[in-house]
Amino acid sequence: MMREDAESESETPEEAQELMEQNVREAAGSFAEFASRLQAYTAE
C-alpha cells in the first residue's frame, strides 16, 4: 500500500523512493512507541 501511494503521488522513481522511506520511518516510530507502551503495560 505504501508503495502504490508513493508512486501515485510522485513524478519520478526517486521521489517515490523518498516518500516510501518517509512513510516507513513514520510507521517504524509508531510501532516502536506502541511496543514501548505495551512493554510498560505488561510490566505492571
PDB file of N, CA, C, O and CB in Angstrom:
ATOM      1  N   MET A   1       0.824  -1.194   0.000  1.00  0.00           N
ATOM      2  CA  MET A   1       0.000   0.000   0.000  1.00  0.00           C
ATOM      3  C   MET A   1       0.865   1.253   0.000  1.00  0.00           C
ATOM      4  O   MET A   1       0.575   2.196  -0.737  1.00  0.00           O
ATOM      5  CB  MET A   1      -0.935   0.001   1.203  1.00  0.00           C
ATOM      6  N   MET A   2       1.895   1.284   0.791  1.00  0.00           N
ATOM      7  CA  MET A   2       2.749   2.464   0.826  1.00  0.00           C
ATOM      8  C   MET A   2       3.398   2.724  -0.535  1.00  0.00           C
ATOM      9  O   MET A   2       3.489   3.870  -0.975  1.00  0.00           O
ATOM     10  CB  MET A   2       3.826   2.301   1.899  1.00  0.00           C
ATOM     11  N   ARG A   3       3.845   1.657  -1.196  1.00  0.00           N
ATOM     12  CA  ARG A   3       4.497   1.821  -2.499  1.00  0.00           C
ATOM     13  C   ARG A   3       3.517   2.418  -3.507  1.00  0.00           C
ATOM     14  O   ARG A   3       3.868   3.348  -4.234  1.00  0.00           O
ATOM     15  CB  ARG A   3       5.041   0.464  -3.014  1.00  0.00           C
ATOM     16  N   GLU A   4       2.307   1.897  -3.556  1.00  0.00           N
ATOM     17  CA  GLU A   4       1.316   2.406  -4.505  1.00  0.00           C
ATOM     18  C   GLU A   4       1.016   3.875  -4.249  1.00  0.00           C
ATOM     19  O   GLU A   4       0.914   4.661  -5.191  1.00  0.00           O
ATOM     20  CB  GLU A   4       0.028   1.587  -4.423  1.00  0.00           C
ATOM     21  N   ASP A   5       0.873   4.250  -2.987  1.00  0.00           N
ATOM     22  CA  ASP A   5       0.612   5.644  -2.643  1.00  0.00           C
ATOM     23  C   ASP A   5       1.774   6.533  -3.074  1.00  0.00           C
ATOM     24  O   ASP A   5       1.564   7.586  -3.676  1.00  0.00           O
ATOM     25  CB  ASP A   5       0.365   5.788  -1.135  1.00  0.00           C
ATOM     26  N   ALA A   6       2.978   6.117  -2.771  1.00  0.00           N
ATOM     27  CA  ALA A   6       4.159   6.907  -3.108  1.00  0.00           C
ATOM     28  C   ALA A   6       4.291   7.070  -4.616  1.00  0.00           C
ATOM     29  O   ALA A   6       4.599   8.157  -5.104  1.00  0.00           O
ATOM     30  CB  ALA A   6       5.421   6.258  -2.536  1.00  0.00           C
ATOM     31  N   GLU A   7       4.060   5.994  -5.346  1.00  0.00           N
ATOM     32  CA  GLU A   7       4.185   6.064  -6.796  1.00  0.00           C
ATOM     33  C   GLU A   7       3.112   6.953  -7.413  1.00  0.00           C
ATOM     34  O   GLU A   7       3.379   7.667  -8.380  1.00  0.00           O
ATOM     35  CB  GLU A   7       4.109   4.672  -7.395  1.00  0.00           C
ATOM     36  N   SER A   8       1.910   6.914  -6.865  1.00  0.00           N
ATOM     37  CA  SER A   8       0.839   7.741  -7.431  1.00  0.00           C
ATOM     38  C   SER A   8       1.004   9.216  -7.068  1.00  0.00           C
ATOM     39  O   SER A   8       0.489  10.083  -7.774  1.00  0.00           O
ATOM     40  CB  SER A   8      -0.520   7.242  -6.948  1.00  0.00           C
ATOM     41  N   GLU A   9       1.712   9.513  -5.983  1.00  0.00           N
ATOM     42  CA  GLU A   9       1.875  10.893  -5.536  1.00  0.00           C
ATOM     43  C   GLU A   9       3.184  11.520  -5.991  1.00  0.00           C
ATOM     44  O   GLU A   9       3.461  12.669  -5.647  1.00  0.00           O
ATOM     45  CB  GLU A   9       1.790  10.953  -4.043  1.00  0.00           C
ATOM     46  N   SER A  10       3.990  10.802  -6.751  1.00  0.00           N
ATOM     47  CA  SER A  10       5.287  11.324  -7.169  1.00  0.00           C
ATOM     48  C   SER A  10       5.406  11.342  -8.683  1.00  0.00           C
ATOM     49  O   SER A  10       4.634  10.706  -9.401  1.00  0.00           O
ATOM     50  CB  SER A  10       6.416  10.497  -6.564  1.00  0.00           C
ATOM     51  N   GLU A  11       6.400  12.091  -9.143  1.00  0.00           N
ATOM     52  CA  GLU A  11       6.627  12.201 -10.576  1.00  0.00           C
ATOM     53  C   GLU A  11       7.805  11.366 -11.040  1.00  0.00           C
ATOM     54  O   GLU A  11       7.907  11.049 -12.226  1.00  0.00           O
ATOM     55  CB  GLU A  11       6.846  13.638 -10.954  1.00  0.00           C
ATOM     56  N   THR A  12       8.701  11.001 -10.126  1.00  0.00           N
ATOM     57  CA  THR A  12       9.888  10.229 -10.501  1.00  0.00           C
ATOM     58  C   THR A  12      10.050   9.046  -9.556  1.00  0.00           C
ATOM     59  O   THR A  12       9.529   9.063  -8.441  1.00  0.00           O
ATOM     60  CB  THR A  12      11.159  11.121 -10.479  1.00  0.00           C
ATOM     61  N   PRO A  13      10.772   8.017  -9.997  1.00  0.00           N
ATOM     62  CA  PRO A  13      11.045   6.886  -9.097  1.00  0.00           C
ATOM     63  C   PRO A  13      11.819   7.312  -7.849  1.00  0.00           C
ATOM     64  O   PRO A  13      11.605   6.763  -6.768  1.00  0.00           O
ATOM     65  CB  PRO A  13      11.828   5.807  -9.839  1.00  0.00           C
ATOM     66  N   GLU A  14      12.709   8.279  -7.995  1.00  0.00           N
ATOM     67  CA  GLU A  14      13.482   8.757  -6.840  1.00  0.00           C
ATOM     68  C   GLU A  14      12.578   9.424  -5.815  1.00  0.00           C
ATOM     69  O   GLU A  14      12.735   9.227  -4.610  1.00  0.00           O
ATOM     70  CB  GLU A  14      14.573   9.739  -7.291  1.00  0.00           C
ATOM     71  N   GLU A  15      11.637  10.210  -6.304  1.00  0.00           N
ATOM     72  CA  GLU A  15      10.688  10.878  -5.412  1.00  0.00           C
ATOM     73  C   GLU A  15       9.803   9.844  -4.718  1.00  0.00           C
ATOM     74  O   GLU A  15       9.504   9.976  -3.531  1.00  0.00           O
ATOM     75  CB  GLU A  15       9.820  11.891  -6.197  1.00  0.00           C
ATOM     76  N   ALA A  16       9.390   8.825  -5.450  1.00  0.00           N
ATOM     77  CA  ALA A  16       8.586   7.755  -4.861  1.00  0.00           C
ATOM     78  C   ALA A  16       9.370   7.042  -3.771  1.00  0.00           C
ATOM     79  O   ALA A  16       8.825   6.728  -2.713  1.00  0.00           O
ATOM     80  CB  ALA A  16       8.139   6.751  -5.939  1.00  0.00           C
ATOM     81  N   GLN A  17      10.654   6.786  -4.028  1.00  0.00           N
ATOM     82  CA  GLN A  17      11.504   6.125  -3.040  1.00  0.00           C
ATOM     83  C   GLN A  17      11.607   6.954  -1.772  1.00  0.00           C
ATOM     84  O   GLN A  17      11.517   6.413  -0.670  1.00  0.00           O
ATOM     85  CB  GLN A  17      12.898   5.870  -3.614  1.00  0.00           C
ATOM     86  N   GLU A  18      11.794   8.255  -1.913  1.00  0.00           N
ATOM     87  CA  GLU A  18      11.894   9.138  -0.744  1.00  0.00           C
ATOM     88  C   GLU A  18      10.588   9.142   0.049  1.00  0.00           C
ATOM     89  O   GLU A  18      10.608   9.106   1.279  1.00  0.00           O
ATOM     90  CB  GLU A  18      12.253  10.573  -1.181  1.00  0.00           C
ATOM     91  N   LEU A  19       9.464   9.186  -0.645  1.00  0.00           N
ATOM     92  CA  LEU A  19       8.169   9.139   0.049  1.00  0.00           C
ATOM     93  C   LEU A  19       7.998   7.829   0.802  1.00  0.00           C
ATOM     94  O   LEU A  19       7.509   7.821   1.932  1.00  0.00           O
ATOM     95  CB  LEU A  19       7.016   9.322  -0.948  1.00  0.00           C
ATOM     96  N   MET A  20       8.396   6.718   0.185  1.00  0.00           N
ATOM     97  CA  MET A  20       8.282   5.418   0.857  1.00  0.00           C
ATOM     98  C   MET A  20       9.167   5.376   2.095  1.00  0.00           C
ATOM     99  O   MET A  20       8.757   4.870   3.140  1.00  0.00           O
ATOM    100  CB  MET A  20       8.661   4.273  -0.104  1.00  0.00           C
ATOM    101  N   GLU A  21      10.390   5.911   1.978  1.00  0.00           N
ATOM    102  CA  GLU A  21      11.289   5.923   3.136  1.00  0.00           C
ATOM    103  C   GLU A  21      10.718   6.761   4.266  1.00  0.00           C
ATOM    104  O   GLU A  21      10.819   6.378   5.431  1.00  0.00           O
ATOM    105  CB  GLU A  21      12.666   6.453   2.739  1.00  0.00           C
ATOM    106  N   GLN A  22      10.125   7.891   3.943  1.00  0.00           N
ATOM    107  CA  GLN A  22       9.500   8.724   4.977  1.00  0.00           C
ATOM    108  C   GLN A  22       8.344   7.982   5.634  1.00  0.00           C
ATOM    109  O   GLN A  22       8.193   8.022   6.855  1.00  0.00           O
ATOM    110  CB  GLN A  22       9.003  10.056   4.379  1.00  0.00           C
ATOM    111  N   ASN A  23       7.533   7.309   4.835  1.00  0.00           N
ATOM    112  CA  ASN A  23       6.405   6.546   5.381  1.00  0.00           C
ATOM    113  C   ASN A  23       6.883   5.423   6.291  1.00  0.00           C
ATOM    114  O   ASN A  23       6.291   5.181   7.343  1.00  0.00           O
ATOM    115  CB  ASN A  23       5.553   5.969   4.249  1.00  0.00           C
ATOM    116  N   VAL A  24       7.942   4.741   5.895  1.00  0.00           N
ATOM    117  CA  VAL A  24       8.472   3.640   6.708  1.00  0.00           C
ATOM    118  C   VAL A  24       9.027   4.170   8.024  1.00  0.00           C
ATOM    119  O   VAL A  24       8.811   3.570   9.077  1.00  0.00           O
ATOM    120  CB  VAL A  24       9.568   2.872   5.939  1.00  0.00           C
ATOM    121  N   ARG A  25       9.746   5.299   7.968  1.00  0.00           N
ATOM    122  CA  ARG A  25      10.271   5.885   9.218  1.00  0.00           C
ATOM    123  C   ARG A  25       9.139   6.234  10.168  1.00  0.00           C
ATOM    124  O   ARG A  25       9.228   5.978  11.369  1.00  0.00           O
ATOM    125  CB  ARG A  25      11.112   7.144   8.920  1.00  0.00           C
ATOM    126  N   GLU A  26       8.077   6.817   9.633  1.00  0.00           N
ATOM    127  CA  GLU A  26       6.933   7.181  10.477  1.00  0.00           C
ATOM    128  C   GLU A  26       6.267   5.936  11.066  1.00  0.00           C
ATOM    129  O   GLU A  26       5.940   5.908  12.253  1.00  0.00           O
ATOM    130  CB  GLU A  26       5.906   7.995   9.667  1.00  0.00           C
ATOM    131  N   ALA A  27       6.069   4.924  10.250  1.00  0.00           N
ATOM    132  CA  ALA A  27       5.447   3.683  10.737  1.00  0.00           C
ATOM    133  C   ALA A  27       6.331   3.009  11.774  1.00  0.00           C
ATOM    134  O   ALA A  27       5.831   2.498  12.776  1.00  0.00           O
ATOM    135  CB  ALA A  27       5.175   2.716   9.568  1.00  0.00           C
ATOM    136  N   ALA A  28       7.640   3.001  11.546  1.00  0.00           N
ATOM    137  CA  ALA A  28       8.565   2.381  12.496  1.00  0.00           C
ATOM    138  C   ALA A  28       8.538   3.116  13.833  1.00  0.00           C
ATOM    139  O   ALA A  28       8.577   2.489  14.891  1.00  0.00           O
ATOM    140  CB  ALA A  28       9.995   2.365  11.927  1.00  0.00           C
ATOM    141  N   GLY A  29       8.473   4.440  13.784  1.00  0.00           N
ATOM    142  CA  GLY A  29       8.395   5.222  15.014  1.00  0.00           C
ATOM    143  C   GLY A  29       7.121   4.920  15.776  1.00  0.00           C
ATOM    144  O   GLY A  29       7.142   4.790  17.000  1.00  0.00           O
ATOM    145  N   SER A  30       6.019   4.810  15.067  1.00  0.00           N
ATOM    146  CA  SER A  30       4.746   4.492  15.711  1.00  0.00           C
ATOM    147  C   SER A  30       4.786   3.092  16.319  1.00  0.00           C
ATOM    148  O   SER A  30       4.289   2.876  17.424  1.00  0.00           O
ATOM    149  CB  SER A  30       3.590   4.602  14.702  1.00  0.00           C
ATOM    150  N   PHE A  31       5.372   2.153  15.604  1.00  0.00           N
ATOM    151  CA  PHE A  31       5.470   0.795  16.110  1.00  0.00           C
ATOM    152  C   PHE A  31       6.358   0.742  17.346  1.00  0.00           C
ATOM    153  O   PHE A  31       6.038   0.051  18.314  1.00  0.00           O
ATOM    154  CB  PHE A  31       6.009  -0.139  15.031  1.00  0.00           C
ATOM    155  N   ALA A  32       7.475   1.472  17.317  1.00  0.00           N
ATOM    156  CA  ALA A  32       8.386   1.495  18.464  1.00  0.00           C
ATOM    157  C   ALA A  32       7.682   2.070  19.694  1.00  0.00           C
ATOM    158  O   ALA A  32       7.852   1.564  20.804  1.00  0.00           O
ATOM    159  CB  ALA A  32       9.652   2.322  18.135  1.00  0.00           C
ATOM    160  N   GLU A  33       6.903   3.113  19.497  1.00  0.00           N
ATOM    161  CA  GLU A  33       6.161   3.694  20.614  1.00  0.00           C
ATOM    162  C   GLU A  33       5.133   2.700  21.151  1.00  0.00           C
ATOM    163  O   GLU A  33       4.990   2.554  22.365  1.00  0.00           O
ATOM    164  CB  GLU A  33       5.466   4.998  20.180  1.00  0.00           C
ATOM    165  N   PHE A  34       4.422   2.020  20.265  1.00  0.00           N
ATOM    166  CA  PHE A  34       3.449   1.014  20.675  1.00  0.00           C
ATOM    167  C   PHE A  34       4.122  -0.099  21.467  1.00  0.00           C
ATOM    168  O   PHE A  34       3.623  -0.510  22.514  1.00  0.00           O
ATOM    169  CB  PHE A  34       2.732   0.435  19.454  1.00  0.00           C
ATOM    170  N   ALA A  35       5.260  -0.588  20.966  1.00  0.00           N
ATOM    171  CA  ALA A  35       5.972  -1.671  21.643  1.00  0.00           C
ATOM    172  C   ALA A  35       6.438  -1.227  23.029  1.00  0.00           C
ATOM    173  O   ALA A  35       6.374  -1.999  23.986  1.00  0.00           O
ATOM    174  CB  ALA A  35       7.175  -2.135  20.800  1.00  0.00           C
ATOM    175  N   SER A  36       6.900   0.002  23.132  1.00  0.00           N
ATOM    176  CA  SER A  36       7.346   0.531  24.417  1.00  0.00           C
ATOM    177  C   SER A  36       6.197   0.617  25.412  1.00  0.00           C
ATOM    178  O   SER A  36       6.344   0.253  26.578  1.00  0.00           O
ATOM    179  CB  SER A  36       7.978   1.905  24.232  1.00  0.00           C
ATOM    180  N   ARG A  37       5.059   1.098  24.943  1.00  0.00           N
ATOM    181  CA  ARG A  37       3.891   1.200  25.829  1.00  0.00           C
ATOM    182  C   ARG A  37       3.383  -0.179  26.227  1.00  0.00           C
ATOM    183  O   ARG A  37       2.978  -0.390  27.370  1.00  0.00           O
ATOM    184  CB  ARG A  37       2.768   1.995  25.147  1.00  0.00           C
ATOM    185  N   LEU A  38       3.405  -1.106  25.292  1.00  0.00           N
ATOM    186  CA  LEU A  38       2.969  -2.460  25.593  1.00  0.00           C
ATOM    187  C   LEU A  38       3.891  -3.109  26.625  1.00  0.00           C
ATOM    188  O   LEU A  38       3.429  -3.793  27.538  1.00  0.00           O
ATOM    189  CB  LEU A  38       2.923  -3.302  24.314  1.00  0.00           C
ATOM    190  N   GLN A  39       5.164  -2.894  26.477  1.00  0.00           N
ATOM    191  CA  GLN A  39       6.128  -3.454  27.422  1.00  0.00           C
ATOM    192  C   GLN A  39       5.899  -2.862  28.818  1.00  0.00           C
ATOM    193  O   GLN A  39       5.937  -3.583  29.815  1.00  0.00           O
ATOM    194  CB  GLN A  39       7.582  -3.182  26.945  1.00  0.00           C
ATOM    195  N   ALA A  40       5.665  -1.562  28.885  1.00  0.00           N
ATOM    196  CA  ALA A  40       5.404  -0.920  30.175  1.00  0.00           C
ATOM    197  C   ALA A  40       4.103  -1.448  30.781  1.00  0.00           C
ATOM    198  O   ALA A  40       4.017  -1.653  31.992  1.00  0.00           O
ATOM    199  CB  ALA A  40       5.335   0.616  30.013  1.00  0.00           C
ATOM    200  N   TYR A  41       3.107  -1.665  29.950  1.00  0.00           N
ATOM    201  CA  TYR A  41       1.815  -2.161  30.410  1.00  0.00           C
ATOM    202  C   TYR A  41       1.947  -3.581  30.959  1.00  0.00           C
ATOM    203  O   TYR A  41       1.365  -3.895  31.997  1.00  0.00           O
ATOM    204  CB  TYR A  41       0.786  -2.123  29.268  1.00  0.00           C
ATOM    205  N   THR A  42       2.698  -4.436  30.279  1.00  0.00           N
ATOM    206  CA  THR A  42       2.819  -5.826  30.713  1.00  0.00           C
ATOM    207  C   THR A  42       3.735  -5.950  31.923  1.00  0.00           C
ATOM    208  O   THR A  42       3.709  -6.973  32.608  1.00  0.00           O
ATOM    209  CB  THR A  42       3.341  -6.694  29.572  1.00  0.00           C
ATOM    210  N   ALA A  43       4.542  -4.935  32.199  1.00  0.00           N
ATOM    211  CA  ALA A  43       5.440  -4.969  33.348  1.00  0.00           C
ATOM    212  C   ALA A  43       4.690  -4.662  34.649  1.00  0.00           C
ATOM    213  O   ALA A  43       5.190  -4.944  35.738  1.00  0.00           O
ATOM    214  CB  ALA A  43       6.587  -3.972  33.151  1.00  0.00           C
ATOM    215  N   GLU A  44       3.515  -4.094  34.534  1.00  0.00           N
ATOM    216  CA  GLU A  44       2.734  -3.732  35.735  1.00  0.00           C
ATOM    217  C   GLU A  44       2.111  -4.931  36.393  1.00  0.00           C
ATOM    218  O   GLU A  44       1.428  -4.793  37.407  1.00  0.00           O
ATOM    219  CB  GLU A  44       1.649  -2.743  35.386  1.00  0.00           C
TER     220      GLU A  44
END
